[in-house]
Each structure stands twice: as structure tokens, then as C-alpha cells.
Amino acid sequence: MKPGKFSCRVLAAAMAVSLAAGSAAAAPDSPQAELSQALAADRAAADFTRSAGDREKALVAGNRSTALEIQLLELQERKLMHTREALKERIARLEEAERRWAEISLFIENDLFDASARLNDTVREGLPFLRTERDERARFVTESVNDPALSLGEKFRRTAEALTAEAAYGAECEMTTEEAALDGRRTTLTVIRTGRVGLWALTLDRSKAGVRSDPETGFKSDPELLPLVTALAETLAGRFKVTLPLIEVRKPAAAEEAK
């Protein structure tokens, strides 16, 4: 039976009992007591119905929120899966690049060992000029390429720097005054270096000229070289000669007028 219909019947019974009994007090088992109990039960049923409806609405709203959260979590899972795959591919590429770089590094380091050896051979067997400076540079490169604490890039930089400095000698002509042996006799000479291919000597009085013949015996004189070496010395000396133009100094016109 619906609560509304039950309430109307109970209300009608209450009115009949009230008219029959008048103002007399009702006994515990009287119809009036039953009516009060029925009214209380009806109110409890109505409260329960409202509470159940509220709970149902809350459950529906909670289910919707839960469904949305589940959907968002599924999207987040898909995103993480895509990110995971992308990272796996990137790691694979990096590992491949690292492997290739390790192989290339071996070739580069081997080339650096060869370059260091050639540099030492050039300094030892080539023209004997600036020996101290060049020996120290070659030794520094050898120590660098064999140093396990240095990075490959630093080894390459030091080797390239030394080779560049050594190669630059090939484009230079240098004239110095040194103590050296000419025909086995030590004397003061003007020593001329033409790149990396020629080392010549000229006495200070320009009476003899020679060419480097052997690191031990020094220079060997040759009369036919005297004009060539003398001209070369004069050319190098003239290269550094500075001629300043003569400028006539005049007083300003204002100073002339004041005078």
C-alpha cells in the first residue's frame, strides 16, 4: 500500500475515534494509540525513502566520477605506453651511436699514435733547427696520446696543434746568428732556414757560405753557394727594413698670424 493512501485512511480513523471518545484519555491499546504509531511509521517510511533517494543520487554521481577517472586513467596509460615505446627507440639509437663511436674512436686513436710517431721522426731526422722547442713539443704530444686520463677530443686537439705548428715552419724563412760548425770549425755564423728544405750558413764577413750536410759535422762550405746565400741574406734583411716617410712640419696658420 502506498504511503499517501495509508495516511488518508489513518487520518479518517483518527477523526472517528476523536468524535466517539470526546476529550477522554486514550488507553494504550486504543485506536488513538494505533493511529499515533501508524503516523510515526509513515513518517519513518517517508524519511527512509528520501534518504534512499539521496543515497541513490550520490551513488549515481559517484559512479559517473569513477567512470570519468577510469577513462582518464586509461588515457594516461596509453600515453605512458607511447612514451615507453619512444624511449625504447631512443635508447636503441643511442646505444647504436655509442657502439659506432667506440669503433670510430679506435681508428682515430690509432691515427693519433701514427701522427705522434711521424712528428717525432720528423723532428729527429729533419733539419736540425729549434731542436729544444720542437723536441719538447713532440714529447708532449707523445705523452698526451698515451695518457688514459685524457679524452679523445683533448688528445686530438693537442696533436693537431703540434702538427699545425710544425707545418707552419714549411712556410717560413728565418735568419739567425748562431754558434755553429763550418767545415768542422766552430764559429759565429748567419744561419738561414728556408722552410723545411734548406739550412744555409754565411760567415759574418760574407766570405764563405755553406749548407747543412750532417747534424754532427754541421755546415760544409761551397764557393758556388756564396752568391746565392748572400743574396738570400740581403733579401731577408731587407724584408724587415722599415723606411719612414719624411713629413714637413708646419705651424698652424693662426700661429703664423699671431706672430
C-alpha positions in Angstrom: 0.0 0.0 0.0 1.3 3.4 -0.9 2.2 5.8 1.9 -0.2 8.5 0.7 -3.3 6.3 0.7 -2.4 4.8 4.1 -2.1 8.3 5.6 -5.6 9.3 4.4 -7.2 6.2 5.9 -5.3 6.7 9.2 -6.5 10.3 9.3 -10.2 9.3 8.8 -9.9 6.7 11.5 -8.4 9.3 13.9 -11.3 11.7 13.3 -13.9 9.0 14.0 -12.2 7.9 17.2 -11.9 11.6 18.3 -15.6 12.1 17.8 -16.6 9.0 19.7 -14.3 9.3 22.6 -14.6 13.1 23.0 -11.9 14.5 25.2 -11.3 11.3 27.3 -7.7 10.0 27.5 -7.0 7.0 25.2 -5.9 3.7 26.6 -2.6 2.1 25.5 -4.4 -0.3 23.2 -7.0 2.2 21.9 -7.4 3.2 18.3 -5.8 6.6 19.0 -2.5 4.9 20.1 -2.6 2.8 17.0 -3.1 5.9 14.9 0.0 7.6 16.5 2.1 4.5 15.8 0.9 4.5 12.2 1.7 8.1 11.8 5.2 7.6 13.2 5.7 4.6 10.9 4.5 6.7 7.9 7.0 9.5 8.8 9.8 6.9 9.2 9.0 5.4 5.8 9.0 8.8 4.2 12.3 9.7 5.8 13.8 6.4 4.7 12.5 6.9 1.1 14.1 10.4 1.0 17.3 9.1 2.4 17.4 6.2 -0.1 16.8 8.7 -2.9 19.7 10.9 -1.7 22.0 7.9 -1.4 20.9 6.8 -4.9 21.7 10.2 -6.4 25.1 10.2 -4.6 25.9 6.7 -5.9 25.0 7.8 -9.4 27.2 10.9 -9.2 30.0 8.7 -7.7 29.6 6.2 -10.5 29.9 9.0 -13.1 33.0 10.4 -11.3 34.5 6.9 -11.1 33.8 6.3 -14.8 35.5 9.6 -15.7 38.5 8.7 -13.6 38.7 5.3 -15.2 38.6 6.9 -18.6 41.3 9.4 -17.7 43.5 6.6 -16.3 43.1 4.6 -19.5 44.2 7.7 -21.5 47.2 8.2 -19.1 48.1 4.5 -19.6 48.0 4.9 -23.4 50.2 8.0 -23.1 52.7 6.2 -20.9 52.8 3.2 -23.3 53.6 5.5 -26.2 56.2 7.3 -24.2 57.8 4.0 -23.2 58.0 2.9 -26.8 59.5 6.2 -27.9 62.1 6.0 -25.1 62.9 2.4 -26.0 63.6 3.5 -29.6 65.7 6.4 -28.5 67.7 4.2 -26.2 68.3 1.8 -29.0 69.5 4.7 -31.3 71.8 6.0 -28.6 73.3 2.6 -27.9 73.9 2.1 -31.7 75.5 5.6 -31.8 77.7 4.7 -28.8 78.8 1.5 -30.4 79.7 3.2 -33.7 81.5 6.0 -31.8 83.5 3.4 -29.9 84.6 1.9 -33.2 85.4 5.3 -34.7 87.4 6.2 -31.6 89.7 3.2 -32.1 90.5 4.4 -35.6 91.0 8.0 -34.5 93.3 7.0 -31.6 95.3 4.7 -33.8 95.8 7.7 -36.3 96.9 9.9 -33.3 99.5 7.3 -32.4 100.8 7.3 -36.0 100.8 11.1 -36.2 102.8 11.3 -32.9 105.3 8.8 -34.3 105.7 10.7 -37.6 106.1 14.0 -35.7 109.0 12.5 -33.6 110.6 11.1 -36.8 110.4 14.5 -38.5 111.9 16.3 -35.6 114.7 13.8 -35.2 115.5 13.2 -38.8 114.7 16.5 -40.4 116.6 19.8 -40.5 118.1 20.5 -37.0 116.5 23.8 -36.2 114.8 24.9 -33.0 115.6 21.5 -31.6 114.8 22.1 -28.0 111.4 23.7 -28.7 110.4 21.0 -31.3 111.7 18.1 -29.1 109.6 19.3 -26.2 106.5 19.7 -28.4 106.9 16.2 -29.9 107.5 14.7 -26.4 104.4 16.5 -25.1 102.3 15.0 -27.9 103.6 11.5 -27.3 102.8 11.8 -23.6 99.3 13.1 -24.4 98.2 10.4 -26.8 99.3 7.8 -24.3 97.6 9.4 -21.3 94.5 7.3 -20.4 93.1 10.2 -18.3 92.7 12.5 -21.3 89.6 12.5 -23.5 89.9 11.6 -27.2 89.0 15.2 -28.0 91.8 16.7 -26.0 94.3 14.2 -27.5 93.2 15.2 -30.9 93.4 18.9 -30.1 97.0 18.7 -28.8 98.1 16.6 -31.7 96.5 18.9 -34.3 98.1 21.9 -32.5 101.5 20.4 -32.6 101.2 19.4 -36.3 100.0 22.8 -37.2 102.9 24.5 -35.5 105.3 22.0 -37.2 103.7 22.5 -40.6 104.0 26.3 -40.3 107.8 26.0 -40.4 107.5 25.0 -44.0 106.2 28.4 -45.0 108.8 30.4 -43.0 112.2 31.8 -43.8 114.2 32.6 -40.8 117.6 34.2 -40.3 119.5 34.0 -37.0 123.0 34.4 -35.7 124.4 31.3 -34.0 127.5 29.4 -33.0 127.9 26.5 -35.4 130.5 24.4 -37.2 131.6 25.3 -40.7 134.0 22.8 -42.2 134.5 21.3 -38.8 135.4 24.6 -37.1 133.0 26.3 -34.8 132.5 30.0 -35.4 129.7 32.6 -35.4 127.6 32.3 -38.5 124.5 33.8 -40.0 122.2 30.8 -40.3 119.3 30.9 -42.8 116.4 28.5 -42.8 114.2 28.2 -45.9 111.1 26.4 -44.8 111.8 22.8 -44.0 114.1 22.0 -47.0 117.2 24.2 -46.6 119.5 25.3 -43.9 122.3 27.6 -45.0 125.2 29.4 -43.3 127.1 32.6 -44.1 130.1 33.9 -42.3 129.7 37.3 -40.7 132.3 38.8 -43.2 130.4 37.1 -46.0 133.5 35.4 -47.3 132.1 31.8 -47.0 128.8 30.1 -47.4 127.7 26.6 -46.8 124.9 24.2 -46.5 123.9 21.9 -43.7 125.4 18.5 -44.5 125.2 16.5 -41.3 123.8 17.1 -37.8 127.2 16.1 -36.4 129.6 17.9 -38.7 127.5 21.0 -39.2 127.8 23.1 -42.3 130.0 22.4 -45.3 131.3 25.4 -47.3 130.7 25.6 -51.1 132.0 28.6 -53.1 129.2 28.3 -55.6 126.7 28.9 -52.9 128.2 32.2 -51.7 126.3 34.5 -54.2 123.0 32.6 -53.6 123.2 32.6 -49.8 124.5 36.3 -49.7 121.5 37.4 -51.9 119.1 35.4 -49.7 120.6 37.0 -46.5 120.2 40.5 -48.1 116.7 39.8 -49.1 115.7 38.6 -45.6 117.4 41.6 -44.0 115.6 44.0 -46.3 112.3 42.3 -45.6 112.3 43.8 -42.1 113.7 47.2 -43.0 111.3 50.0 -42.2 111.5 53.3 -44.1 109.6 56.2 -42.5 108.5 59.0 -44.9 109.8 62.5 -44.1 106.9 64.9 -43.3 107.4 68.6 -43.2 106.1 70.1 -40.0 104.4 73.4 -40.5 102.9 75.7 -37.9 99.2 76.4 -37.9 98.0 79.5 -39.9 96.6 81.0 -36.7 100.0 80.8 -35.0 101.6 82.5 -38.1 99.1 85.4 -38.0 99.6 85.9 -34.2 103.3 86.1 -34.8 
